[in-house]
Amino acid sequence: SRVLRELSEKKKVVVVEHDLAIMDFLCDVVHILYGEEGVFGVVTHPKAVRHAINTYLSGYLSEENIRFSEPIEFEEHPPKPRQDLPLLVTFQRLVKMFKSFRLTVETGAIRVGEVVGVVGPNAIGKTTFVKMLAGVVEPTDGSVDAKIVVSYKPQYISIDYDGTVQEILYKTAEPLFTSNFHKTEIFDALKLKHLMEKPVSSLSGGELQTVAVASCLAKEADLYLIDEPSAYLDSKQRMLVSRTIRRVVENLGKSALVVDHDVYFIDMISDALMVFDGVPGKEGVGRGPFSLHEGMNLFLKAVDVTFRRDEETRRPRVNKPGSYMDRRQKEIGEYYYASV
């Protein structure tokens, strides 16, 4: 993003992006595209970035009196006192050695009824940590101290399946496939009805991602390990997925650990946060879980970005680098929201 901003000082730059935080940080003006998938599309006149994102989230073009989608609302869920939640699983200082990479994850725990977000750069060991919890990868040192049932959605999704979406979900969720909860809170919530008869091999990247998340959540498990669920999804699909994961965790008393790069997504879904840093491709260190505020503060300080709440929508809003709010929040050490 910083490279593109520097380039924009000399050149005109056009960016197509689903990550609204990146859009907020990078752009000066934004065109909104709306319509019906595969039928028609409309491009609006350019709007200032804050107004454009808020209009997109509202689903309503006031200038034209056009409702183009249902609104997306950001809910500020109150923090859960982690110490009051029962332990689900603890991990004792996990170490994984590869030929040219070392991962260390400090001792931590995941508690019943919480969603733990995982943030950090690429090639830093986040997926390896998830695989160790899932039992797919054995740690070189350390241990996972619990016998729990895990449902795992990997970062990269295989499409080696000849059947339809309905068949793969039935195979995954049986005998829960026909339950009212699974139908309304997972399959209908993720808008899968129109995909049920489609062959899995014919799905687009976004459709396949949504089916993979549904398949993961449809299994009977204590802990859902979900690696990069926002990949290939547009902004509205990301919000649907985040809310669906939270509903499953809250209504069924389960837990989830979610790895993602979309700060909006992590903000909406997480009760607590694990933060990974180090030297990509060489050494990674994972710490936490922290409270959401403490974890986001650590992460945003490392990437030198500050956020505040938008007064109109309550969404996370990136402060422009060097702006008054950016400088002020850095001065007081509050990178993740501040009343200043």
N, C-alpha and C positions, 0 to 999 in steps of 0.2 A: 504493500500500500504506500509506504513512504517513497519507494522508487517511482511509482506512478505519479505521486503528487509532485515530486521533483521534475519529472518529465513534463507534467502539465504546465510548468512555468515557461516551457519553450515550445511545446506542441499541444495540439488539441487531442484529448484522450477520451475515448468512449468505452465505458465499462458495463458489462452485463453481469449482474451479481445477485444471488439470493440471500447472502448474509447481510442483514440490515445494519449490523454494526460496522462492517467493512464499508458499506455504502455511505453510512453516516460520516465515517472518518475520512473517506476518500473524495467524495463528490461535492461539487458546488451546486449543481442543478441536476434534476432527475426527471426523466420521462416515465410515466406509469403506463404499463401495457395491460390491457384487460380484454376479456371476450369469452369465447367458449372454445375449449380445447378441440383442435382439429376442424373447427368450423369457421371462426372469424377472430380477428384481433384488432384492437384500436389502440393507437398511441396518442397520449395526451400531449398538450403543450408542456414545455419545460416548467418545472416548479422548483423553488428553493428547497434544498435537501430536507430540512426539518418538516416543512409543509408537505412535501411529497410523501415522505415516509408516514406521517400521521394520517394523510389522506388515504394512502394505501391500506393502512391498518383499519381505518374507519369503514372502508368499502364504499365510500360515498363521495362523488364529485359534486360539491356544492355549487360550483359555477355553472354546471350543466344540469343540475338536479337529476343525476344518474346514480342509482344504486347498482354497483357492479359486483359486489360480493358481500357476504356476511362480515360484520366487524370482528376484529381480533382485539380482545381486551387483556391487558397485563394485570395479573392478580398478584399483589404483594402478600404472599403467604407468610404468616408470622414464624419466626425461627422456633424450631423444636429444641427444648432443652435436652441435649444428647444424653446427659448423664441419667435422665429419667427413663430412657428407653432400654429394654433388655438387650443384652448382647446376642448377636446372631453368629458371628464368626470373628476370630482374631487371627492375625498373621504376625509371626515372630521374625522380625528383620530378615526379609527375603533377599537372597543374592542369587543372581543368574549370570553365569560367565559364558560368553561366546568367544570365538576366536579373536575378534577385534572390538568387542563391546562388553561392558560390565554394567549390570543394573543392580542397584541397591534400593530396597523399599523399607523404610524404617517401620518399626513395630506399630501396628494400628488395629482398629476394629471397625466392623460394620454392625449397625444395630438394627433391630427389628422395626420395620415401619418407616425407614428413611430411604431417600434417594441420595446417593453420593455421586457427585459429578467428579470427573477427572479431567484436568487441563494440563497443558504443557506443549512444547514444540514437537514437531515431527521427529521420528527416529530417536526418541528419548526413552522408550521402554514402556509406554502406557499399555500397548496391546500385549506385550510380554507379561506384564503384571496381571492383566485380566486372564490371560491363558493359564497362569500359575494358579489363580483362584479357581478357575474352571477345571483344573486337573489335566489340561491339555499339554502343559509344559511343566516338567519337574524342576523345582529350584535346585541350584547347586548347594545352597545352604539355607537354613531356616525352614519354617513349616507353617502350614495353614491348620489352625487348631479347631476343627469342627467337622462333623459329618453332616453335611447338608446337601439338599438336592438343588442343583444349579441348572438354569436354562441359559444357554449362551448363544448370542448372535454375533458372529465374527465380523471383523472389519470388511473383509472381502467375501462376497456372496457367490457361491457356486450355483449355476442354473442347470446342473446335470440331473434333470427330472423331466419325464415325458408326460406327466399328467397335468390336470387342470389345477387352478388355484384352490378350488373347493376340495379337490382330492388331497392335495398336500396339507391343507389346514385340517381336514378330517383326520388324516394319518397322524398329524402332530398332536392334535388336541383331544383325540378320542380318550375317554368317553365324555369329555367336557364340551365337545363341538356344538352340541344342540342346547347347551344351557343358556338361559336368558341373559345371564351376566356376560358370557363370552359374545353372544350375538350383539347385544346393545352396547356394551362398554368397550369391546375390542373391534369386532368385525364392522359393525355399523359406524362406530366412532371414527374408524380409519377409512370409511367410505369404500369398502371392498365389494359391495354388492354387485356392481357392474363388472367386476373382474372375475367373479367366481367361476364362470364357464370358460375363461380364457386359458390356453396352455401356458404353463409357467415359462416355457422357452420363448414365448412371444412378448413377454412383458418388457416395458421400458425400464431404464435404470431406476427411476423414481418409483414405479409400480412394484418392481422387485424388492426395493428397499422396504416399502410399506408392508408387503406380504411377509418379508423376513422378520420385521418387528412384531407383526401380529402372530406369526408362528412361534416366536420366542415367548411372548406374553401368554399364549394360549396353553402352554405346558404347565403342569403342576410342579411348582418349584418353591424353594425358600428364598432363593436369591436369583435375580435376573441380571446377567452380565451382558451389557448392550454396547457394542463397539461402533462408534460413529453412525448413529441412526439418522443424522440429518443429511448424510451424503446423498446427492442426486435429487433431494427434495427441494421444492420451492418454499418460499417463506411461510405460506399458509399451511402447507403440508407439515412443515416442521412444528408449527404450533399445535396441530392436531396430534402429532406423535407425542410431543412433550406432555400434553394434557392426558392422553391415553395412558402413558406410563405412570403418571402420578395417580390417576384414578385406580389403576390396578393395585398399586402399592398401598394406597390409603384404604380402599374398600376391602381388600383381601388380607391386609396385615402382613404384606410381604416386604422385601427389600430389593433395591436395585442399585447397581453401579454402572454409570453411564459415562463413556468416553466421548468427548466431542470438542470441536474447535469453535463452534458458534456460541459466542458469549450470550446472545439473547436466549438461545436454547438452554444453556447451562443455568442462566439466571432464573428462567421460568420453572425448571424442573428440579433443582437441587435443594436439599436441606443442609448438606455439608459438602466439603470439597477436598479432594486430594490434588496436590500440586507437584508436578514433575519438572525438574530442570537439570542442567548439566551441559555436556558437550554432545550435540546430536551425532549419532553414529559412532561415538566413542565411549561415553559414560553417561548414565542417567541415575538420578536420585529421586525417589518418590517420598513425599511426606504427607502426614495427615491420617485420617480426615480432620480438617479444621471446620469451625463454623463457616457458613457461607461468606460472611463479611470478612473474616480474617483470611480465609483462603483466597478470595478474589482480590483482596488488597495485596497479598503477596504476589499473586500471578500478574496483576496489572502493573505493579511496581517494576517487576522484572522486564516487562515489555514496554514500560514508560508510556502508558496510556491511562487517562482518567475518565471516569464515567459519572454522570449525574442522572437523576430521574427527570424525564420530560414532564413538565407540569400538566400538559393536556392529556397524555395517554398513559403516563406512569411507566413508559418503557425505558430501558437503559438508553442513555444518549451519550455518545462519545464527545468529549470536549475537543475542540480544535487545538492542535498543538500550539503552545505559546499563548493561547487565549487567557483572559483574566481568570476564568474558572479553572483552567488547566494549571496555571501557575499557583493559584491560591490553594488548590487541593493538594498539590505536591508539597507546598510549604508546611501544611499541617499533617502530612502523611496519610491523607484519606483519598486513596485512588478509586475507591469503590463507593460512590455516593457520599455527599457531604452537604450539610446546610451551612453554606458560607455566603 
